[in-house]
Amino acid sequence: MDKHKYYVSVHGRSILLDKGATSYEWEIEATPEQAQEISWLMGIVQEKEEKAFLGYVYPWPDTPERVVNLAYQNALDDVYKMIYELCSEETRMQMRESGVSAFLHSYDG
């Protein structure tokens, strides 16, 4: 299947074909199915973020912060791993320089 350039904003939870449609952080080359998967993964990040929010607003004394944040962080890691897998070498360099890819050291791609 043909791959297209997509422009991904993890912060904005968007993946678009139009570079100028909105601001973005990362450029990838993906099939429509891969782009849909990233979009789905970002939806999970949003869901986990919303669930974790209550843990920060109404913390349980016996629940450490890292436990509250773990599901959100795992979902976010999945998004970045897929972006890293589909991006150009230039984008990988940007990810490394920004520190975003620090958790990917064990990721072989």
N, C-alpha and C positions, 0 to 999 in steps of 0.2 A: 504494500500500500504506500502511496505517496506521502512523504513527510512535508510539513510546512513549518515556517517560522512562526512561533508563538511568543508572546510577550507576557510574562508572568509577574503578577504582584501578589506575593504571599500576604503582605500587610493588607492589601485591598481585596484579597480573596478573588482575584480575577485571572483569567487566561484568555488572551485575545489575539486575533490574527492581525489587527490593525495597530501598528506601532504607535500611532499618534492618538489613539482613542482615550488613553488614560496613562498615568505614570506607571512604570513597572520597574522591577528590580532585576529580572533575569530574562535572558533570551534563550529559547530552546528550539530544537528542531524535532518535531514529533508527528506521529500519525494522529488523525482525529480521535481515535480510540485512546491513545496515550494522553492526549490533551483532556479528554473526558475523565480519565482516571485521576489526573492531577486535580481537576476541578472537584471530583468526588472526595479525594483526600483532603482538600482544603475545607470542604464541608464538614468533614469529621473533625478537623482542627477547630473550626468554629463551634461545633457541638461540645467538644471537650473543654474549650475555653469557657463556654457558658456554664458548664457543670462545675468547673474548678472555681469560678467566680464566687459561688456561694460558700465554698470552703474558705475563701479569703475574707468574705464579709462576716460570716458566722463560723469562725474556726472552732473546731472541737479541740479541747485541750490535749487529748490523747492522740491526735492525728498530726504527724509532722508535716510541715509545708511541702517537703519533697514528695510525699505520698499524694497529696492533693494535686500537685503539678505533674505527676508522672504520666498519666494518660494523655494530657495535653502535649507534653514534651515528646512522647513517643509518636503521636500523630504528626506533629510538626517535623520530627526527624524523617518520617516516611515521605513527606512532601519534598523536603530538601534532598533526600537520597534520589528521588525520581528526577528532580530538576538536574541534579549533578550528573546523573546517568545520560540525560538527553541534551545537555548543553554543549556548546563548543569549547574548545580548549581556552579560548579567550575568556569566556564566562567562568570556566573553572578557576582560572587565575584570579578573576575578580572575587569569586566566592572565597578562595583561600586568603586573599589579601584583606577581605572584610572580616574574616574570622568566622564566617557562617559555616564553613565546611570543617571546622575543628572537630566535630563529632564524626566526621566521615573517614577518619584515619584508618579505621578497620574495614571500611567499605571498599571492595575491590572493583565495583562497577561492573 
